[in-house]
Structure formats: structure tokens, C-alpha cells
């Protein structure tokens, strides 16, 4: 199966190898991340099904295509993030902070899938009794739901061969150990080998496989970066522990959109999907307060109305401070510079604090205009109207550039009762505007601020 060469030292953060121990990794810069491992120079992988059949080369024209319908769960938000449902034979990686609800989400999905096929839930962190206690809060458990508390990959493969499940859940990948390789659980070589074997099982036997991955303190999935390249779909489960809302975000998806999100609320009986997130993000907005602007952002295929809040105060030190939460820091710094240069706002002696309400992360260019209006509103102590929405990208010369899917954004704003939308003038050519919505086309940032505050 594998041949050993010699002992090397391997970085547990990025997988960089060195012949000698290094205090700091020259590749990723992590300190004290090297551990001794045995370098593997030959690993023979053959895609073999549990029945023993090996794959063979064939002509492209001879490959048979089968219409395989997606398997849908009872959670529409989960189905949307996956691109319409679970694809048989796919390998899905779910990452998130400890205690955010990854195991709860997969256990809830597993109990629903048990009525559609056999489920094997492998837990390397909890006992079967602990999982049973949590499952009783989530609802009824079907007879085809199997729990297996095991960390040995050979034993897991043997149970897959015996049970032939349609769905396989591994919680978590860092706890599974392949006895054929040296090293401890969670090491780079172990995670890479176990994931490769799970990929063979999923593809060769048409088993939809979900694996849970831990997240490092930097917010990335623990283990080698290669782990994300091996799987078909990478999902991040985000949220704050003191907030009940959770966001499931797709950052890689071979079967659907790469920026789709699903929003859930953590309750006592499990995760409840939020079908209208725009109302949730706007329900606590204070009318008549300065430093607030509404933007219709696009997350995947879904338009979401989010409140952007800004607070500017005179700086007490030599350099003005900039702080962001849920927004890209470099983008906010760029917009502040444009406001000072093109709109005449003296921001060099003002501290600026910005955040997106509700904990959602916004990173698309269409939020620029709302960010600029919220900063100007706080600077001028002039509130915006509660029925106004702002959409547009800002260039360095102060122009408002066009954005994608403007018609879909306008329909979402109209549905939630907004009366006026400021949008790029070039994006409004040849579109159908909702009857109860006034859309004002703007070409420059200075023009937009004059219309809003004068």
C-alpha cells in the first residue's frame, strides 16, 4: 500500500516538509508547527468499489450517462446551498468554529435522510449515547439510521461494505486514524490519507459523504489546504455563540453556485430555517438615526437587504482609526479616501467604525454606495429615510459603476416596502421597474450625496 523512506518534519498548518526541525515554517509563517513524520514516497491508490470492481479506461463516447436526481432534505435552505439537493456520490466538507452547530446540523439532516435511504453516522468525538440524547430533541429517528462510534478507518470501511449505506457522515475528519500510516490523529498525512480513502468510497459506490472539519484560530479549515481541493463541496457554518442565527455558506461547489448562503436560527428543537432573512436583518433598525444605510446585496442567487451602520467620531490620536465588522477593511478604507477626495468630507481626523447588522459578511462591489452613504450620514449627523435603499459600486474617480442583477435587487426592495432606490444610471437601461418603487439613477458619488442630504 505504501513505502517508507525516511523521517522528515512536516508543518501541521500547511504541510510543508523539511529535513530538519524548524521553529518557524518558511511557507506559511506558523511558529512551532513542525512535527516528525515519515515521508511517504509511494502510495498506490486504485478506485475500487466495496464489491471489488476496479475502474478501467474507456473512450469518452462509451461513457454512459445516468440521470441521477438530487436527494432533497426537509431544509430548503440546506438544499439551496448545495445547489438543489444532495448529489449521490458527492463528498461534502463542512467546517466551522467549535460549538457553532456543525454536528447538530448534520444530525438533523441525517434523521431526515434516514427516510430516503440508509444512513451511517460515524462519530469519533462523541459516544452513541451522547448522540442519541441530542437526536431525541431533533425528532423521530428512522430504523435505517445507524450510529457508529469509531476512529479506525479500516473498521469504518468494513462497516460500509457490510451495510451499503446511501449516506455516510464522518464527524470529524481530524479524529479518524488510518493504521497503515504512521503519525497521530489529525496530522497532515493522516487527514490527507483518510480523505483520499473516503473519496474513493464515495465515488466508487455512489455514497453521498459528509465530513466535518475543524477550523483554526485564523478561520480556515484545519489540516492541509489540499483537503479543500479533494472534496466536491466546501461549506462554512458561521455565526456567533451569543447570537442565535447561523449562516451556511458555500465557498466551493462543483454542483451549484459558489457563493450561496442559507440562514438558520438555533433553537431548543434544533436548527430552524429562516425563509425571509431580509426581514430579520432589518427588524431592529432605528428610524431617524444617523449612520445607517440599507443595501440590497446578492449572496449567490438570493438578494438580501442588510443594514450597514457607520459611526464617525473625532480622533484622539495622531492617526485616525478604522474598524470594520462584516465588511472588507481595504474596501472601506478605499471608500473613505474617495469620500475625502471627491466629496469633500474631512475624514483624516475622524475615527470610523463600520459593521453589517445581523452578523452577515458582505464582500461584493454593490455595497460601496451604501457604505459611503452611511459614513456621510454619521459625519453630517443627517439620517437617511427608512424607505431608501442604496445599490452601486464606487470607482476611484467617484463614479457609480453598474452592478449585476439590478432587476432582481429592485424586486426584493419593492417586496419589503421600500419606496426609493438609488442605483447606477447605466444599470437601469432596458429594465422593468416595479410600479410602487421610485428608482433614481446616479452617475457620481457627489451627485448621490447631494440628492440624499440636500
C-alpha positions in Angstrom: 0.0 0.0 0.0 2.8 2.5 0.9 6.6 2.6 1.2 8.5 4.4 3.9 11.5 6.5 3.0 12.9 8.4 6.0 11.9 10.6 8.8 11.0 14.2 7.9 9.5 17.1 9.7 6.1 18.4 8.5 4.2 21.6 9.2 0.8 20.9 10.7 -0.6 24.1 9.3 0.3 23.9 5.6 2.0 20.6 5.0 5.5 22.0 4.2 8.2 19.4 4.6 11.8 19.9 5.9 14.7 17.5 6.6 15.3 19.2 9.9 13.2 20.8 12.6 12.4 24.5 12.0 11.0 26.8 14.6 9.0 28.8 12.0 7.6 27.5 8.8 9.1 29.3 5.8 5.9 28.6 3.7 3.1 29.8 5.9 5.0 31.6 8.8 3.5 29.5 11.6 5.6 29.0 14.7 6.2 25.6 16.4 4.1 23.8 13.9 6.6 21.1 12.8 6.3 17.5 13.9 8.3 14.5 13.0 6.7 12.3 10.4 7.6 9.5 8.0 7.7 10.6 4.4 5.7 8.5 2.0 7.3 8.3 -1.4 4.8 5.8 -3.0 1.1 5.4 -2.3 -0.9 3.2 -4.6 -4.5 4.3 -4.9 -6.9 2.4 -7.2 -10.5 3.4 -7.3 -12.0 0.1 -6.1 -15.6 -0.3 -5.0 -16.5 -2.2 -1.9 -17.6 -5.1 -4.2 -14.1 -5.4 -5.5 -14.7 -3.9 -9.0 -11.8 -1.8 -10.4 -12.2 1.2 -12.8 -10.9 0.7 -16.3 -10.0 3.3 -19.0 -12.7 3.7 -21.7 -13.4 6.0 -24.6 -15.3 9.2 -23.9 -18.1 8.2 -26.3 -18.5 4.9 -24.5 -19.2 6.5 -21.1 -22.8 6.0 -20.1 -24.6 8.9 -18.6 -27.3 8.3 -15.9 -29.9 10.8 -14.9 -29.4 10.9 -11.1 -32.0 13.0 -9.3 -30.8 15.0 -6.3 -31.9 13.9 -2.9 -33.7 16.8 -1.1 -33.9 17.2 2.7 -36.7 18.9 4.6 -34.5 22.0 5.0 -34.9 24.2 1.9 -32.0 26.4 3.0 -29.7 23.4 3.1 -30.8 22.2 -0.4 -30.3 25.7 -1.8 -26.7 25.9 -0.6 -25.9 22.5 -2.1 -27.3 23.6 -5.5 -30.7 22.0 -5.2 -30.1 18.9 -3.1 -27.6 16.2 -2.3 -25.8 14.6 -5.3 -25.2 10.8 -4.8 -21.5 10.1 -4.7 -20.5 13.6 -3.7 -18.0 14.4 -1.0 -19.0 17.5 1.1 -16.8 19.1 3.7 -18.4 21.2 6.4 -16.2 23.5 8.6 -16.9 25.9 11.4 -15.9 27.0 14.9 -16.3 24.6 17.8 -19.8 24.6 19.3 -21.3 26.5 16.3 -23.7 23.6 15.5 -22.0 21.5 12.8 -22.9 18.2 14.4 -26.4 19.4 15.2 -26.9 20.4 11.5 -25.6 17.0 10.2 -27.5 15.0 12.8 -30.7 16.9 11.9 -30.1 16.3 8.2 -29.3 12.6 8.8 -32.5 11.9 10.6 -34.4 13.3 7.6 -32.3 11.3 5.1 -33.0 8.1 7.0 -36.5 8.0 5.4 -34.9 8.2 2.0 -32.1 5.7 2.4 -29.7 4.0 4.8 -27.5 6.4 6.9 -24.3 5.6 8.6 -23.2 8.2 11.1 -19.6 7.7 12.3 -18.6 9.7 15.3 -15.1 10.0 16.5 -15.7 12.6 19.2 -18.9 11.5 20.9 -20.3 8.2 22.1 -23.5 6.7 20.7 -25.4 7.6 23.9 -24.4 11.3 23.6 -25.7 11.4 20.0 -28.9 9.6 21.0 -29.6 12.3 23.6 -29.2 15.1 21.1 -31.2 13.2 18.4 -34.2 12.9 20.7 -34.6 16.7 20.8 -34.5 16.9 17.0 -37.4 14.5 16.2 -38.1 10.9 15.4 -35.3 8.6 14.3 -36.0 6.1 11.5 -34.9 2.5 11.6 -32.3 2.9 8.8 -30.2 5.4 10.9 -27.0 3.7 12.1 -24.6 5.1 14.7 -21.0 4.0 14.8 -18.5 5.4 17.4 -15.2 4.5 15.7 -11.9 6.2 14.7 -10.2 3.4 12.8 -10.6 3.8 9.0 -10.3 0.1 8.3 -13.2 -0.7 10.6 -15.2 2.1 9.0 -14.6 0.7 5.6 -15.6 -2.7 6.7 -18.9 -1.4 8.1 -19.6 0.5 4.8 -19.0 -2.8 3.0 -21.4 -4.6 5.3 -24.2 -2.0 5.5 -24.0 -0.5 2.0 -25.4 2.9 3.1 -26.6 5.6 0.7 -25.4 8.4 3.1 -22.2 8.5 5.2 -21.4 11.1 7.8 -17.9 11.4 9.3 -17.7 13.6 12.5 -14.9 14.6 12.4 -12.1 14.0 9.9 -9.4 15.0 12.4 -10.3 12.1 14.7 -10.1 9.3 12.1 -6.9 7.3 12.0 -5.5 5.1 9.2 -3.4 2.4 10.8 -1.5 1.9 7.6 0.3 5.2 8.1 2.4 6.5 11.0 1.5 9.7 12.8 -1.1 10.8 15.2 -4.8 11.7 14.6 -5.3 15.0 12.8 -1.8 15.1 11.3 -1.4 16.3 7.7 -0.5 12.8 6.4 -3.4 11.2 8.3 -6.0 13.7 7.2 -4.9 13.6 3.6 -4.9 9.7 3.5 -8.3 9.3 5.2 -9.9 11.9 3.0 -8.5 10.2 -0.1 -9.9 6.9 1.0 -13.3 8.4 1.7 -13.3 10.0 -1.7 -12.7 6.5 -3.2 -15.6 5.1 -1.2 -17.9 7.9 -2.2 -17.1 7.9 -5.9 -16.9 4.1 -6.4 -20.0 3.2 -4.5 -22.2 6.3 -5.2 -22.4 7.2 -1.5 -23.1 10.8 -0.6 -20.5 11.5 2.1 -20.3 14.4 4.5 -17.2 15.1 6.6 -16.8 17.6 9.4 -13.6 19.7 9.6 -12.3 21.8 12.4 -11.4 25.5 11.9 -8.2 27.1 13.1 -8.0 30.3 15.0 -7.3 32.1 11.7 -10.8 31.0 10.5 -9.5 28.4 7.9 -10.1 24.7 7.8 -7.5 22.8 9.9 -5.3 20.4 8.0 -3.6 20.7 4.6 -5.0 23.1 2.0 -5.2 20.1 -0.3 -8.2 18.9 1.7 -10.4 21.6 0.2 -9.2 20.6 -3.3 -10.0 17.0 -2.9 -13.7 17.3 -2.0 -16.6 18.4 -4.3 -18.2 20.9 -2.0 -16.8 23.1 0.9 -19.4 24.6 3.3 -18.7 27.0 6.2 -21.0 27.2 9.1 -20.7 30.7 10.6 -22.2 32.6 13.4 -21.6 34.0 16.9 -22.2 31.9 20.0 -24.2 34.8 21.7 -26.4 35.1 18.5 -29.0 32.5 17.6 -28.6 33.0 13.8 -26.3 30.7 11.8 -25.2 31.2 8.2 -24.2 28.2 6.0 -22.0 29.5 3.2 -20.7 27.6 0.1 -17.2 28.6 -0.9 -16.7 25.7 -3.3 -19.4 23.7 -5.1 -19.0 21.6 -8.2 -22.7 21.1 -8.4 -24.0 24.6 -7.8 -23.3 28.3 -7.1 -20.1 29.0 -5.1 -21.5 32.0 -3.1 -24.9 30.6 -2.0 -25.9 31.0 1.7 -28.5 29.5 3.9 -29.7 31.2 7.1 -30.8 29.2 10.2 -31.9 30.0 13.7 -30.6 27.8 16.6 -33.5 26.9 18.9 -34.1 24.2 21.5 -35.5 21.7 19.0 -32.7 22.2 16.5 -32.0 24.5 13.6 -35.0 26.3 12.1 -34.5 27.8 8.6 -35.1 31.5 8.1 -37.1 31.9 4.9 -37.0 35.7 4.7 -33.6 36.9 6.1 -34.2 40.5 4.9 -36.9 41.0 7.5 -34.7 39.5 10.2 -31.8 41.9 9.4 -34.0 45.0 9.3 -36.5 44.4 12.1 -34.3 46.2 14.8 -33.4 49.2 12.7 -34.0 52.5 14.5 -35.7 55.2 12.4 -34.3 58.7 12.4 -30.8 57.6 13.5 -27.8 58.8 11.5 -25.0 56.5 10.2 -27.4 53.9 8.7 -28.0 52.8 5.1 -29.7 49.8 3.5 -28.2 47.9 0.7 -29.6 45.0 -1.4 -26.7 42.6 -1.5 -26.6 39.5 -3.6 -25.5 36.3 -1.9 -25.3 33.6 -4.6 -28.7 33.7 -6.3 -30.5 35.3 -3.3 -30.9 39.1 -2.8 -30.7 40.2 0.8 -31.5 43.6 2.3 -28.9 44.4 5.0 -28.4 47.4 7.2 -24.9 48.9 7.1 -24.0 51.0 10.2 -21.3 53.6 10.5 -20.0 55.7 13.4 -17.6 58.6 12.9 -16.0 60.4 15.9 -13.1 62.9 16.2 -9.9 61.1 16.6 -8.0 61.4 19.9 -4.7 60.4 18.4 -2.5 61.3 15.5 -3.7 58.7 13.1 -7.4 58.1 12.5 -8.7 54.6 13.4 -10.6 52.4 11.1 -12.6 49.3 12.4 -14.9 47.0 10.4 -17.1 44.1 11.2 -18.6 42.0 8.4 -17.1 44.3 5.8 -13.7 44.2 4.0 -11.3 46.6 5.7 -9.5 47.5 2.5 -12.7 48.3 0.7 -13.9 50.6 3.5 -10.5 52.4 3.5 -10.8 52.9 -0.2 -14.3 54.4 0.1 -13.2 56.7 2.9 -10.4 58.0 0.7 -12.9 58.6 -2.2 -15.3 60.5 0.2 -12.4 62.8 1.3 -11.1 63.4 -2.2 -14.3 63.6 -4.3 -17.0 64.6 -1.8 -15.1 67.0 0.4 -15.5 65.1 3.7 -12.6 65.7 6.1 -12.1 62.1 7.2 -8.4 62.3 8.1 -9.2 63.4 11.6 -12.3 61.1 12.1 -12.3 57.6 13.5 -14.6 55.4 11.5 -16.3 52.2 12.8 -18.5 50.2 10.4 -20.4 47.0 10.6 -23.1 45.0 8.8 -26.0 44.3 11.1 -27.0 40.7 11.8 -23.6 39.2 11.5 -23.7 38.6 7.7 -20.5 39.2 5.8 -20.7 41.4 2.7 -17.9 41.5 0.1 -19.5 42.3 -3.2 -18.9 45.6 -5.0 -22.6 46.6 -5.0 -22.3 47.6 -1.3 -20.0 50.5 -1.9 -22.7 53.2 -2.3 -24.4 52.1 1.0 -21.1 52.2 2.8 -20.4 55.7 1.6 -23.9 57.0 2.4 -23.7 55.5 5.9 -20.4 57.2 6.6 -21.6 60.5 5.2 -24.8 60.2 7.3 -22.8 59.8 10.5 -20.3 62.6 9.5 -23.1 65.1 8.7 -25.4 63.9 11.6 -28.1 63.6 8.9 -30.3 60.4 9.0 -31.4 58.7 5.8 -35.0 57.9 5.2 -36.2 54.5 6.3 -37.7 53.8 2.9 -34.5 54.4 1.0 -32.1 51.8 -0.4 -28.6 52.2 -2.0 -27.0 50.0 -4.6 -23.8 50.6 -6.6 -20.1 50.2 -7.0 -17.8 53.3 -6.5 -14.8 53.9 -8.6 -11.7 55.8 -7.6 -12.8 58.9 -9.6 -16.1 58.9 -7.7 -18.2 57.4 -10.4 -21.1 55.0 -9.7 -20.5 51.9 -11.7 -23.1 49.3 -12.8 -23.8 46.1 -10.9 -25.2 42.8 -11.8 -28.8 41.6 -11.5 -30.2 45.0 -10.7 -33.8 44.0 -11.6 -33.7 41.2 -9.1 -32.5 43.5 -6.4 -35.2 46.1 -7.1 -37.9 43.5 -6.9 -36.7 42.4 -3.5 -36.6 46.0 -2.2 -40.1 46.6 -3.6 -41.4 43.4 -1.9 -40.3 44.6 1.5 -41.9 48.0 1.2 -39.1 50.3 0.1 -40.2 53.4 -1.8 -36.9 54.8 -3.2 -33.7 53.2 -4.5 -30.5 54.9 -5.6 -28.8 52.8 -8.3 -26.2 53.2 -11.1 -27.8 55.0 -14.0 -26.2 52.7 -16.6 -27.7 49.6 -14.9 -31.3 50.9 -15.4 -31.3 50.8 -19.2 -33.9 48.5 -20.5 -35.2 47.0 -17.2 -38.7 46.8 -15.8 -39.0 48.8 -12.6 -41.7 47.9 -10.0 -44.7 50.2 -10.1 -44.6 51.2 -6.5 -40.8 51.9 -6.5 -39.0 55.1 -7.4 -35.6 54.4 -8.8 -33.1 57.3 -9.1 -30.2 56.8 -11.4 -26.9 58.4 -10.2 -23.6 58.7 -12.0 -21.3 60.1 -9.3 -20.9 59.9 -5.6 -21.2 63.6 -5.2 -24.5 63.7 -7.1 -25.9 60.9 -4.9 -24.9 62.6 -1.6 -26.4 65.9 -2.8 -29.8 64.2 -3.5 -29.8 62.3 -0.2 -28.8 65.0 2.2 -29.8 68.3 0.5 
